[in-house]
Amino acid sequence: MIIDRELVPGDGVSERGIATQFGVGRMPVREAIRTLAQEGLLDVSPMRGTFVRQLSLGDLQEIHELRMALEGMAAFLAAQRGSSDQLPALEDALGCLLAERLLDVPEAQRLGWLLHDEMFRMAGNLRLQHTYENLRLQSGLALQGLKDYDPARTRLAVAEHIDIIQAISRREAEQAQQLMLTHLQNAMRARLQILIKP
């Protein structure tokens, strides 16, 4: 509900209301709220209530820095350890997108997330993958209102993804890591331009 924007930052979350809505007991709802608070999606304030967390630019910066560490390491490990039947298909699909005159931005984003997921799978480190999945939820919350994606930036991101795939496929671990860091820096710069524009 949070990620799909049925609940937006600042909205109250009622344990009783959620239990009634889904026809479940309050205990599983309480556990879900505790988990979502630990994952940084909810703020629980004694005597006030539980609210969908409003993430600031500072939060987004922290999330971005952690993403750089995790995703850079995942790219490195994927190139060192991984093998994948999916990477060639992703590279082909991304190449087809680049060949289109009008870029399909939602499809480019979907393929980009698939690449990131596959890279973490290839890295073969479950703790790294679990930490990334939690961070991805927070990143989604921080960026959920961001609608003004720049097609030119998206086209560059697709090209960056292709470069990352090729470095991983060639097993160039340090190059894959550096390309991922550059990709994330470029993405953050573009997002900040959208978020702080007048």
Secondary structure as UniProt FT lines:
FT   TURN            2..5
FT   TURN            9..10
FT   HELIX           15..22
FT   HELIX           26..38
FT   TURN            39..40
FT   STRAND          42..45
FT   TURN            46..48
FT   STRAND          49..52
FT   HELIX           57..81
FT   HELIX           86..99
FT   HELIX           105..123
FT   HELIX           126..143
FT   TURN            144..145
FT   HELIX           151..169
FT   TURN            170..171
FT   HELIX           173..195
//
